[in-house]
Amino acid sequence: MADQHVTPHPDGGWQVKGAGNSKSTSRHNTQKQAIDAAKQTAKNQKSELFIHKPNGQIRDRSSYGNDPYPPKG
């Protein structure tokens, strides 16, 4: 169960990479396409999804597994 990261691909476009993997799982033309693919993988693996900005900072994250910080209330 590896967390999924959507990051810019060095050769252009966007990639989906599992945490700790040296190679990308998939490569896409747009960030939205990469997010959609990563979301499916994260749901299947019950893991976290991290969406990065072009500069590498985390823009957003979603949990599809056991959330360590579930909402209160």
mmCIF file of the N, C-alpha and C atoms, coordinates in Angstrom:
data_MODEL
# 
_entry.id   MODEL 
# 
loop_
_atom_site.group_PDB 
_atom_site.id 
_atom_site.type_symbol 
_atom_site.label_atom_id 
_atom_site.label_alt_id 
_atom_site.label_comp_id 
_atom_site.label_asym_id 
_atom_site.label_entity_id 
_atom_site.label_seq_id 
_atom_site.pdbx_PDB_ins_code 
_atom_site.Cartn_x 
_atom_site.Cartn_y 
_atom_site.Cartn_z 
_atom_site.occupancy 
_atom_site.B_iso_or_equiv 
_atom_site.pdbx_formal_charge 
_atom_site.auth_seq_id 
_atom_site.auth_comp_id 
_atom_site.auth_asym_id 
_atom_site.auth_atom_id 
_atom_site.pdbx_PDB_model_num 
ATOM 1   N N  . MET A 1 1  ? 0.856   -1.190 0.000   1.00 0.00 ? 1  MET A N  1 
ATOM 2   C CA . MET A 1 1  ? 0.000   0.000  0.000   1.00 0.00 ? 1  MET A CA 1 
ATOM 3   C C  . MET A 1 1  ? 0.890   1.237  0.000   1.00 0.00 ? 1  MET A C  1 
ATOM 4   N N  . ALA A 1 2  ? 1.133   1.786  -1.164  1.00 0.00 ? 2  ALA A N  1 
ATOM 5   C CA . ALA A 1 2  ? 1.973   2.973  -1.277  1.00 0.00 ? 2  ALA A CA 1 
ATOM 6   C C  . ALA A 1 2  ? 1.102   4.197  -1.537  1.00 0.00 ? 2  ALA A C  1 
ATOM 7   N N  . ASP A 1 3  ? 1.436   5.276  -0.854  1.00 0.00 ? 3  ASP A N  1 
ATOM 8   C CA . ASP A 1 3  ? 0.747   6.535  -1.137  1.00 0.00 ? 3  ASP A CA 1 
ATOM 9   C C  . ASP A 1 3  ? 1.051   6.933  -2.574  1.00 0.00 ? 3  ASP A C  1 
ATOM 10  N N  . GLN A 1 4  ? 0.093   7.568  -3.225  1.00 0.00 ? 4  GLN A N  1 
ATOM 11  C CA . GLN A 1 4  ? 0.221   7.979  -4.618  1.00 0.00 ? 4  GLN A CA 1 
ATOM 12  C C  . GLN A 1 4  ? 0.517   9.474  -4.694  1.00 0.00 ? 4  GLN A C  1 
ATOM 13  N N  . HIS A 1 5  ? 1.465   9.838  -5.541  1.00 0.00 ? 5  HIS A N  1 
ATOM 14  C CA . HIS A 1 5  ? 1.852   11.238 -5.702  1.00 0.00 ? 5  HIS A CA 1 
ATOM 15  C C  . HIS A 1 5  ? 1.679   11.639 -7.157  1.00 0.00 ? 5  HIS A C  1 
ATOM 16  N N  . VAL A 1 6  ? 1.004   12.779 -7.386  1.00 0.00 ? 6  VAL A N  1 
ATOM 17  C CA . VAL A 1 6  ? 0.875   13.367 -8.718  1.00 0.00 ? 6  VAL A CA 1 
ATOM 18  C C  . VAL A 1 6  ? 1.890   14.504 -8.779  1.00 0.00 ? 6  VAL A C  1 
ATOM 19  N N  . THR A 1 7  ? 2.887   14.360 -9.659  1.00 0.00 ? 7  THR A N  1 
ATOM 20  C CA . THR A 1 7  ? 3.965   15.338 -9.754  1.00 0.00 ? 7  THR A CA 1 
ATOM 21  C C  . THR A 1 7  ? 4.253   15.651 -11.217 1.00 0.00 ? 7  THR A C  1 
ATOM 22  N N  . PRO A 1 8  ? 4.902   16.783 -11.466 1.00 0.00 ? 8  PRO A N  1 
ATOM 23  C CA . PRO A 1 8  ? 5.295   17.068 -12.849 1.00 0.00 ? 8  PRO A CA 1 
ATOM 24  C C  . PRO A 1 8  ? 6.292   16.014 -13.329 1.00 0.00 ? 8  PRO A C  1 
ATOM 25  N N  . HIS A 1 9  ? 6.167   15.593 -14.591 1.00 0.00 ? 9  HIS A N  1 
ATOM 26  C CA . HIS A 1 9  ? 7.129   14.644 -15.171 1.00 0.00 ? 9  HIS A CA 1 
ATOM 27  C C  . HIS A 1 9  ? 8.313   15.443 -15.710 1.00 0.00 ? 9  HIS A C  1 
ATOM 28  N N  . PRO A 1 10 ? 9.532   14.970 -15.516 1.00 0.00 ? 10 PRO A N  1 
ATOM 29  C CA . PRO A 1 10 ? 10.707  15.726 -15.979 1.00 0.00 ? 10 PRO A CA 1 
ATOM 30  C C  . PRO A 1 10 ? 10.707  16.027 -17.477 1.00 0.00 ? 10 PRO A C  1 
ATOM 31  N N  . ASP A 1 11 ? 10.061  15.173 -18.274 1.00 0.00 ? 11 ASP A N  1 
ATOM 32  C CA . ASP A 1 11 ? 10.031  15.376 -19.722 1.00 0.00 ? 11 ASP A CA 1 
ATOM 33  C C  . ASP A 1 11 ? 8.759   16.050 -20.206 1.00 0.00 ? 11 ASP A C  1 
ATOM 34  N N  . GLY A 1 12 ? 7.967   16.587 -19.282 1.00 0.00 ? 12 GLY A N  1 
ATOM 35  C CA . GLY A 1 12 ? 6.727   17.261 -19.637 1.00 0.00 ? 12 GLY A CA 1 
ATOM 36  C C  . GLY A 1 12 ? 5.514   16.455 -19.218 1.00 0.00 ? 12 GLY A C  1 
ATOM 37  N N  . GLY A 1 13 ? 4.420   17.126 -18.991 1.00 0.00 ? 13 GLY A N  1 
ATOM 38  C CA . GLY A 1 13 ? 3.206   16.461 -18.541 1.00 0.00 ? 13 GLY A CA 1 
ATOM 39  C C  . GLY A 1 13 ? 3.271   16.163 -17.053 1.00 0.00 ? 13 GLY A C  1 
ATOM 40  N N  . TRP A 1 14 ? 2.453   15.206 -16.629 1.00 0.00 ? 14 TRP A N  1 
ATOM 41  C CA . TRP A 1 14 ? 2.323   14.869 -15.213 1.00 0.00 ? 14 TRP A CA 1 
ATOM 42  C C  . TRP A 1 14 ? 2.453   13.369 -15.044 1.00 0.00 ? 14 TRP A C  1 
ATOM 43  N N  . GLN A 1 15 ? 2.918   12.955 -13.890 1.00 0.00 ? 15 GLN A N  1 
ATOM 44  C CA . GLN A 1 15 ? 3.097   11.531 -13.621 1.00 0.00 ? 15 GLN A CA 1 
ATOM 45  C C  . GLN A 1 15 ? 2.446   11.143 -12.306 1.00 0.00 ? 15 GLN A C  1 
ATOM 46  N N  . VAL A 1 16 ? 2.139   9.871  -12.202 1.00 0.00 ? 16 VAL A N  1 
ATOM 47  C CA . VAL A 1 16 ? 1.662   9.278  -10.957 1.00 0.00 ? 16 VAL A CA 1 
ATOM 48  C C  . VAL A 1 16 ? 2.778   8.359  -10.487 1.00 0.00 ? 16 VAL A C  1 
ATOM 49  N N  . LYS A 1 17 ? 3.196   8.551  -9.232  1.00 0.00 ? 17 LYS A N  1 
ATOM 50  C CA . LYS A 1 17 ? 4.252   7.716  -8.667  1.00 0.00 ? 17 LYS A CA 1 
ATOM 51  C C  . LYS A 1 17 ? 3.822   7.212  -7.301  1.00 0.00 ? 17 LYS A C  1 
ATOM 52  N N  . GLY A 1 18 ? 4.062   5.943  -7.065  1.00 0.00 ? 18 GLY A N  1 
ATOM 53  C CA . GLY A 1 18 ? 3.856   5.399  -5.730  1.00 0.00 ? 18 GLY A CA 1 
ATOM 54  C C  . GLY A 1 18 ? 5.014   5.836  -4.849  1.00 0.00 ? 18 GLY A C  1 
ATOM 55  N N  . ALA A 1 19 ? 4.748   6.118  -3.584  1.00 0.00 ? 19 ALA A N  1 
ATOM 56  C CA . ALA A 1 19 ? 5.792   6.560  -2.657  1.00 0.00 ? 19 ALA A CA 1 
ATOM 57  C C  . ALA A 1 19 ? 6.922   5.530  -2.634  1.00 0.00 ? 19 ALA A C  1 
ATOM 58  N N  . GLY A 1 20 ? 8.145   6.010  -2.763  1.00 0.00 ? 20 GLY A N  1 
ATOM 59  C CA . GLY A 1 20 ? 9.307   5.141  -2.716  1.00 0.00 ? 20 GLY A CA 1 
ATOM 60  C C  . GLY A 1 20 ? 9.671   4.499  -4.045  1.00 0.00 ? 20 GLY A C  1 
ATOM 61  N N  . ASN A 1 21 ? 8.834   4.662  -5.068  1.00 0.00 ? 21 ASN A N  1 
ATOM 62  C CA . ASN A 1 21 ? 9.134   4.076  -6.379  1.00 0.00 ? 21 ASN A CA 1 
ATOM 63  C C  . ASN A 1 21 ? 10.069  4.992  -7.157  1.00 0.00 ? 21 ASN A C  1 
ATOM 64  N N  . SER A 1 22 ? 10.996  4.405  -7.889  1.00 0.00 ? 22 SER A N  1 
ATOM 65  C CA . SER A 1 22 ? 11.897  5.221  -8.699  1.00 0.00 ? 22 SER A CA 1 
ATOM 66  C C  . SER A 1 22 ? 11.279  5.549  -10.056 1.00 0.00 ? 22 SER A C  1 
ATOM 67  N N  . LYS A 1 23 ? 10.360  4.698  -10.525 1.00 0.00 ? 23 LYS A N  1 
ATOM 68  C CA . LYS A 1 23 ? 9.700   4.936  -11.812 1.00 0.00 ? 23 LYS A CA 1 
ATOM 69  C C  . LYS A 1 23 ? 8.244   5.317  -11.602 1.00 0.00 ? 23 LYS A C  1 
ATOM 70  N N  . SER A 1 24 ? 7.736   6.095  -12.546 1.00 0.00 ? 24 SER A N  1 
ATOM 71  C CA . SER A 1 24 ? 6.328   6.492  -12.450 1.00 0.00 ? 24 SER A CA 1 
ATOM 72  C C  . SER A 1 24 ? 5.423   5.321  -12.828 1.00 0.00 ? 24 SER A C  1 
ATOM 73  N N  . THR A 1 25 ? 4.227   5.317  -12.233 1.00 0.00 ? 25 THR A N  1 
ATOM 74  C CA . THR A 1 25 ? 3.217   4.311  -12.547 1.00 0.00 ? 25 THR A CA 1 
ATOM 75  C C  . THR A 1 25 ? 2.578   4.631  -13.892 1.00 0.00 ? 25 THR A C  1 
ATOM 76  N N  . SER A 1 26 ? 2.326   5.923  -14.126 1.00 0.00 ? 26 SER A N  1 
ATOM 77  C CA . SER A 1 26 ? 1.732   6.351  -15.392 1.00 0.00 ? 26 SER A CA 1 
ATOM 78  C C  . SER A 1 26 ? 2.092   7.805  -15.656 1.00 0.00 ? 26 SER A C  1 
ATOM 79  N N  . ARG A 1 27 ? 1.994   8.193  -16.942 1.00 0.00 ? 27 ARG A N  1 
ATOM 80  C CA . ARG A 1 27 ? 2.306   9.563  -17.355 1.00 0.00 ? 27 ARG A CA 1 
ATOM 81  C C  . ARG A 1 27 ? 1.126   10.110 -18.152 1.00 0.00 ? 27 ARG A C  1 
ATOM 82  N N  . HIS A 1 28 ? 0.815   11.400 -17.940 1.00 0.00 ? 28 HIS A N  1 
ATOM 83  C CA . HIS A 1 28 ? -0.386  12.002 -18.532 1.00 0.00 ? 28 HIS A CA 1 
ATOM 84  C C  . HIS A 1 28 ? -0.076  13.391 -19.070 1.00 0.00 ? 28 HIS A C  1 
ATOM 85  N N  . ASN A 1 29 ? -0.884  13.835 -20.027 1.00 0.00 ? 29 ASN A N  1 
ATOM 86  C CA . ASN A 1 29 ? -0.705  15.166 -20.608 1.00 0.00 ? 29 ASN A CA 1 
ATOM 87  C C  . ASN A 1 29 ? -1.125  16.276 -19.656 1.00 0.00 ? 29 ASN A C  1 
ATOM 88  N N  . THR A 1 30 ? -2.182  16.023 -18.876 1.00 0.00 ? 30 THR A N  1 
ATOM 89  C CA . THR A 1 30 ? -2.682  17.066 -17.975 1.00 0.00 ? 30 THR A CA 1 
ATOM 90  C C  . THR A 1 30 ? -2.656  16.589 -16.530 1.00 0.00 ? 30 THR A C  1 
ATOM 91  N N  . GLN A 1 31 ? -2.636  17.537 -15.620 1.00 0.00 ? 31 GLN A N  1 
ATOM 92  C CA . GLN A 1 31 ? -2.662  17.190 -14.200 1.00 0.00 ? 31 GLN A CA 1 
ATOM 93  C C  . GLN A 1 31 ? -3.977  16.512 -13.844 1.00 0.00 ? 31 GLN A C  1 
ATOM 94  N N  . LYS A 1 32 ? -5.079  16.952 -14.451 1.00 0.00 ? 32 LYS A N  1 
ATOM 95  C CA . LYS A 1 32 ? -6.376  16.346 -14.152 1.00 0.00 ? 32 LYS A CA 1 
ATOM 96  C C  . LYS A 1 32 ? -6.389  14.866 -14.514 1.00 0.00 ? 32 LYS A C  1 
ATOM 97  N N  . GLN A 1 33 ? -5.832  14.514 -15.671 1.00 0.00 ? 33 GLN A N  1 
ATOM 98  C CA . GLN A 1 33 ? -5.773  13.105 -16.068 1.00 0.00 ? 33 GLN A CA 1 
ATOM 99  C C  . GLN A 1 33 ? -4.953  12.302 -15.056 1.00 0.00 ? 33 GLN A C  1 
ATOM 100 N N  . ALA A 1 34 ? -3.845  12.868 -14.609 1.00 0.00 ? 34 ALA A N  1 
ATOM 101 C CA . ALA A 1 34 ? -2.992  12.185 -13.632 1.00 0.00 ? 34 ALA A CA 1 
ATOM 102 C C  . ALA A 1 34 ? -3.716  12.037 -12.298 1.00 0.00 ? 34 ALA A C  1 
ATOM 103 N N  . ILE A 1 35 ? -4.455  13.065 -11.891 1.00 0.00 ? 35 ILE A N  1 
ATOM 104 C CA . ILE A 1 35 ? -5.205  13.005 -10.628 1.00 0.00 ? 35 ILE A CA 1 
ATOM 105 C C  . ILE A 1 35 ? -6.274  11.923 -10.702 1.00 0.00 ? 35 ILE A C  1 
ATOM 106 N N  . ASP A 1 36 ? -6.991  11.858 -11.817 1.00 0.00 ? 36 ASP A N  1 
ATOM 107 C CA . ASP A 1 36 ? -8.036  10.837 -11.963 1.00 0.00 ? 36 ASP A CA 1 
ATOM 108 C C  . ASP A 1 36 ? -7.457  9.430  -11.861 1.00 0.00 ? 36 ASP A C  1 
ATOM 109 N N  . ALA A 1 37 ? -6.308  9.206  -12.522 1.00 0.00 ? 37 ALA A N  1 
ATOM 110 C CA . ALA A 1 37 ? -5.666  7.892  -12.477 1.00 0.00 ? 37 ALA A CA 1 
ATOM 111 C C  . ALA A 1 37 ? -5.160  7.580  -11.072 1.00 0.00 ? 37 ALA A C  1 
ATOM 112 N N  . ALA A 1 38 ? -4.541  8.558  -10.428 1.00 0.00 ? 38 ALA A N  1 
ATOM 113 C CA . ALA A 1 38 ? -3.997  8.352  -9.078  1.00 0.00 ? 38 ALA A CA 1 
ATOM 114 C C  . ALA A 1 38 ? -5.112  8.111  -8.065  1.00 0.00 ? 38 ALA A C  1 
ATOM 115 N N  . LYS A 1 39 ? -6.241  8.789  -8.257  1.00 0.00 ? 39 LYS A N  1 
ATOM 116 C CA . LYS A 1 39 ? -7.381  8.629  -7.350  1.00 0.00 ? 39 LYS A CA 1 
ATOM 117 C C  . LYS A 1 39 ? -7.878  7.182  -7.376  1.00 0.00 ? 39 LYS A C  1 
ATOM 118 N N  . GLN A 1 40 ? -7.987  6.611  -8.581  1.00 0.00 ? 40 GLN A N  1 
ATOM 119 C CA . GLN A 1 40 ? -8.433  5.224  -8.706  1.00 0.00 ? 40 GLN A CA 1 
ATOM 120 C C  . GLN A 1 40 ? -7.463  4.273  -8.001  1.00 0.00 ? 40 GLN A C  1 
ATOM 121 N N  . THR A 1 41 ? -6.164  4.485  -8.212  1.00 0.00 ? 41 THR A N  1 
ATOM 122 C CA . THR A 1 41 ? -5.153  3.631  -7.583  1.00 0.00 ? 41 THR A CA 1 
ATOM 123 C C  . THR A 1 41 ? -5.209  3.771  -6.065  1.00 0.00 ? 41 THR A C  1 
ATOM 124 N N  . ALA A 1 42 ? -5.327  5.005  -5.579  1.00 0.00 ? 42 ALA A N  1 
ATOM 125 C CA . ALA A 1 42 ? -5.381  5.235  -4.129  1.00 0.00 ? 42 ALA A CA 1 
ATOM 126 C C  . ALA A 1 42 ? -6.619  4.579  -3.522  1.00 0.00 ? 42 ALA A C  1 
ATOM 127 N N  . LYS A 1 43 ? -7.754  4.646  -4.221  1.00 0.00 ? 43 LYS A N  1 
ATOM 128 C CA . LYS A 1 43 ? -8.976  4.000  -3.726  1.00 0.00 ? 43 LYS A CA 1 
ATOM 129 C C  . LYS A 1 43 ? -8.792  2.491  -3.681  1.00 0.00 ? 43 LYS A C  1 
ATOM 130 N N  . ASN A 1 44 ? -8.227  1.919  -4.742  1.00 0.00 ? 44 ASN A N  1 
ATOM 131 C CA . ASN A 1 44 ? -8.009  0.473  -4.797  1.00 0.00 ? 44 ASN A CA 1 
ATOM 132 C C  . ASN A 1 44 ? -7.060  -0.002 -3.708  1.00 0.00 ? 44 ASN A C  1 
ATOM 133 N N  . GLN A 1 45 ? -6.036  0.795  -3.429  1.00 0.00 ? 45 GLN A N  1 
ATOM 134 C CA . GLN A 1 45 ? -5.024  0.405  -2.442  1.00 0.00 ? 45 GLN A CA 1 
ATOM 135 C C  . GLN A 1 45 ? -5.345  0.921  -1.038  1.00 0.00 ? 45 GLN A C  1 
ATOM 136 N N  . LYS A 1 46 ? -6.446  1.684  -0.926  1.00 0.00 ? 46 LYS A N  1 
ATOM 137 C CA . LYS A 1 46 ? -6.802  2.302  0.362   1.00 0.00 ? 46 LYS A CA 1 
ATOM 138 C C  . LYS A 1 46 ? -5.614  3.081  0.939   1.00 0.00 ? 46 LYS A C  1 
ATOM 139 N N  . SER A 1 47 ? -5.106  3.995  0.112   1.00 0.00 ? 47 SER A N  1 
ATOM 140 C CA . SER A 1 47 ? -3.934  4.772  0.500   1.00 0.00 ? 47 SER A CA 1 
ATOM 141 C C  . SER A 1 47 ? -4.211  6.264  0.380   1.00 0.00 ? 47 SER A C  1 
ATOM 142 N N  . GLU A 1 48 ? -3.174  7.053  0.545   1.00 0.00 ? 48 GLU A N  1 
ATOM 143 C CA . GLU A 1 48 ? -3.277  8.508  0.475   1.00 0.00 ? 48 GLU A CA 1 
ATOM 144 C C  . GLU A 1 48 ? -2.937  8.980  -0.933  1.00 0.00 ? 48 GLU A C  1 
ATOM 145 N N  . LEU A 1 49 ? -3.501  10.111 -1.322  1.00 0.00 ? 49 LEU A N  1 
ATOM 146 C CA . LEU A 1 49 ? -3.202  10.750 -2.598  1.00 0.00 ? 49 LEU A CA 1 
ATOM 147 C C  . LEU A 1 49 ? -2.656  12.139 -2.309  1.00 0.00 ? 49 LEU A C  1 
ATOM 148 N N  . PHE A 1 50 ? -1.477  12.423 -2.848  1.00 0.00 ? 50 PHE A N  1 
ATOM 149 C CA . PHE A 1 50 ? -0.855  13.737 -2.698  1.00 0.00 ? 50 PHE A CA 1 
ATOM 150 C C  . PHE A 1 50 ? -0.751  14.369 -4.075  1.00 0.00 ? 50 PHE A C  1 
ATOM 151 N N  . ILE A 1 51 ? -1.298  15.581 -4.212  1.00 0.00 ? 51 ILE A N  1 
ATOM 152 C CA . ILE A 1 51 ? -1.250  16.319 -5.474  1.00 0.00 ? 51 ILE A CA 1 
ATOM 153 C C  . ILE A 1 51 ? -0.265  17.466 -5.293  1.00 0.00 ? 51 ILE A C  1 
ATOM 154 N N  . HIS A 1 52 ? 0.759   17.488 -6.135  1.00 0.00 ? 52 HIS A N  1 
ATOM 155 C CA . HIS A 1 52 ? 1.807   18.493 -6.019  1.00 0.00 ? 52 HIS A CA 1 
ATOM 156 C C  . HIS A 1 52 ? 1.614   19.616 -7.027  1.00 0.00 ? 52 HIS A C  1 
ATOM 157 N N  . LYS A 1 53 ? 2.083   20.800 -6.670  1.00 0.00 ? 53 LYS A N  1 
ATOM 158 C CA . LYS A 1 53 ? 2.121   21.933 -7.594  1.00 0.00 ? 53 LYS A CA 1 
ATOM 159 C C  . LYS A 1 53 ? 3.329   21.748 -8.517  1.00 0.00 ? 53 LYS A C  1 
ATOM 160 N N  . PRO A 1 54 ? 3.405   22.525 -9.598  1.00 0.00 ? 54 PRO A N  1 
ATOM 161 C CA . PRO A 1 54 ? 4.575   22.419 -10.481 1.00 0.00 ? 54 PRO A CA 1 
ATOM 162 C C  . PRO A 1 54 ? 5.911   22.637 -9.757  1.00 0.00 ? 54 PRO A C  1 
ATOM 163 N N  . ASN A 1 55 ? 5.908   23.418 -8.678  1.00 0.00 ? 55 ASN A N  1 
ATOM 164 C CA . ASN A 1 55 ? 7.156   23.671 -7.951  1.00 0.00 ? 55 ASN A CA 1 
ATOM 165 C C  . ASN A 1 55 ? 7.475   22.576 -6.927  1.00 0.00 ? 55 ASN A C  1 
ATOM 166 N N  . GLY A 1 56 ? 6.625   21.552 -6.845  1.00 0.00 ? 56 GLY A N  1 
ATOM 167 C CA . GLY A 1 56 ? 6.891   20.443 -5.941  1.00 0.00 ? 56 GLY A CA 1 
ATOM 168 C C  . GLY A 1 56 ? 6.149   20.498 -4.616  1.00 0.00 ? 56 GLY A C  1 
ATOM 169 N N  . GLN A 1 57 ? 5.629   21.665 -4.252  1.00 0.00 ? 57 GLN A N  1 
ATOM 170 C CA . GLN A 1 57 ? 4.880   21.772 -2.996  1.00 0.00 ? 57 GLN A CA 1 
ATOM 171 C C  . GLN A 1 57 ? 3.573   20.993 -3.096  1.00 0.00 ? 57 GLN A C  1 
ATOM 172 N N  . ILE A 1 58 ? 3.119   20.472 -1.960  1.00 0.00 ? 58 ILE A N  1 
ATOM 173 C CA . ILE A 1 58 ? 1.850   19.749 -1.942  1.00 0.00 ? 58 ILE A CA 1 
ATOM 174 C C  . ILE A 1 58 ? 0.704   20.743 -2.016  1.00 0.00 ? 58 ILE A C  1 
ATOM 175 N N  . ARG A 1 59 ? -0.155  20.553 -3.005  1.00 0.00 ? 59 ARG A N  1 
ATOM 176 C CA . ARG A 1 59 ? -1.303  21.434 -3.224  1.00 0.00 ? 59 ARG A CA 1 
ATOM 177 C C  . ARG A 1 59 ? -2.526  20.909 -2.506  1.00 0.00 ? 59 ARG A C  1 
ATOM 178 N N  . ASP A 1 60 ? -2.668  19.573 -2.477  1.00 0.00 ? 60 ASP A N  1 
ATOM 179 C CA . ASP A 1 60 ? -3.866  18.965 -1.916  1.00 0.00 ? 60 ASP A CA 1 
ATOM 180 C C  . ASP A 1 60 ? -3.557  17.521 -1.563  1.00 0.00 ? 60 ASP A C  1 
ATOM 181 N N  . ARG A 1 61 ? -4.370  16.959 -0.678  1.00 0.00 ? 61 ARG A N  1 
ATOM 182 C CA . ARG A 1 61 ? -4.229  15.539 -0.354  1.00 0.00 ? 61 ARG A CA 1 
ATOM 183 C C  . ARG A 1 61 ? -5.586  14.970 -0.006  1.00 0.00 ? 61 ARG A C  1 
ATOM 184 N N  . SER A 1 62 ? -5.738  13.687 -0.269  1.00 0.00 ? 62 SER A N  1 
ATOM 185 C CA . SER A 1 62 ? -6.977  12.990 0.047   1.00 0.00 ? 62 SER A CA 1 
ATOM 186 C C  . SER A 1 62 ? -6.623  11.636 0.620   1.00 0.00 ? 62 SER A C  1 
ATOM 187 N N  . SER A 1 63 ? -7.478  11.161 1.512   1.00 0.00 ? 63 SER A N  1 
ATOM 188 C CA . SER A 1 63 ? -7.264  9.854  2.122   1.00 0.00 ? 63 SER A CA 1 
ATOM 189 C C  . SER A 1 63 ? -8.352  8.899  1.655   1.00 0.00 ? 63 SER A C  1 
ATOM 190 N N  . TYR A 1 64 ? -7.934  7.736  1.170   1.00 0.00 ? 64 TYR A N  1 
ATOM 191 C CA . TYR A 1 64 ? -8.888  6.723  0.722   1.00 0.00 ? 64 TYR A CA 1 
ATOM 192 C C  . TYR A 1 64 ? -8.748  5.444  1.532   1.00 0.00 ? 64 TYR A C  1 
ATOM 193 N N  . GLY A 1 65 ? -8.073  5.536  2.677   1.00 0.00 ? 65 GLY A N  1 
ATOM 194 C CA . GLY A 1 65 ? -7.890  4.360  3.522   1.00 0.00 ? 65 GLY A CA 1 
ATOM 195 C C  . GLY A 1 65 ? -8.236  4.689  4.948   1.00 0.00 ? 65 GLY A C  1 
ATOM 196 N N  . ASN A 1 66 ? -7.432  4.216  5.842   1.00 0.00 ? 66 ASN A N  1 
ATOM 197 C CA . ASN A 1 66 ? -7.621  4.515  7.256   1.00 0.00 ? 66 ASN A CA 1 
ATOM 198 C C  . ASN A 1 66 ? -7.032  5.881  7.542   1.00 0.00 ? 66 ASN A C  1 
ATOM 199 N N  . ASP A 1 67 ? -7.887  6.876  7.613   1.00 0.00 ? 67 ASP A N  1 
ATOM 200 C CA . ASP A 1 67 ? -7.446  8.242  7.828   1.00 0.00 ? 67 ASP A CA 1 
ATOM 201 C C  . ASP A 1 67 ? -6.902  8.397  9.244   1.00 0.00 ? 67 ASP A C  1 
ATOM 202 N N  . PRO A 1 68 ? -5.614  8.782  9.386   1.00 0.00 ? 68 PRO A N  1 
ATOM 203 C CA . PRO A 1 68 ? -5.065  8.958  10.734  1.00 0.00 ? 68 PRO A CA 1 
ATOM 204 C C  . PRO A 1 68 ? -5.668  10.159 11.460  1.00 0.00 ? 68 PRO A C  1 
ATOM 205 N N  . TYR A 1 69 ? -6.308  11.062 10.719  1.00 0.00 ? 69 TYR A N  1 
ATOM 206 C CA . TYR A 1 69 ? -6.945  12.245 11.304  1.00 0.00 ? 69 TYR A CA 1 
ATOM 207 C C  . TYR A 1 69 ? -8.382  12.366 10.821  1.00 0.00 ? 69 TYR A C  1 
ATOM 208 N N  . PRO A 1 70 ? -9.268  11.456 11.253  1.00 0.00 ? 70 PRO A N  1 
ATOM 209 C CA . PRO A 1 70 ? -10.643 11.524 10.751  1.00 0.00 ? 70 PRO A CA 1 
ATOM 210 C C  . PRO A 1 70 ? -11.339 12.800 11.220  1.00 0.00 ? 70 PRO A C  1 
ATOM 211 N N  . PRO A 1 71 ? -12.326 13.266 10.445  1.00 0.00 ? 71 PRO A N  1 
ATOM 212 C CA . PRO A 1 71 ? -13.045 14.475 10.859  1.00 0.00 ? 71 PRO A CA 1 
ATOM 213 C C  . PRO A 1 71 ? -13.774 14.268 12.173  1.00 0.00 ? 71 PRO A C  1 
ATOM 214 N N  . LYS A 1 72 ? -13.816 15.323 12.960  1.00 0.00 ? 72 LYS A N  1 
ATOM 215 C CA . LYS A 1 72 ? -14.517 15.240 14.259  1.00 0.00 ? 72 LYS A CA 1 
ATOM 216 C C  . LYS A 1 72 ? -15.945 15.724 14.096  1.00 0.00 ? 72 LYS A C  1 
ATOM 217 N N  . GLY A 1 73 ? -16.809 15.154 14.894  1.00 0.00 ? 73 GLY A N  1 
ATOM 218 C CA . GLY A 1 73 ? -18.174 15.650 14.893  1.00 0.00 ? 73 GLY A CA 1 
ATOM 219 C C  . GLY A 1 73 ? -19.086 14.638 14.386  1.00 0.00 ? 73 GLY A C  1 
# 
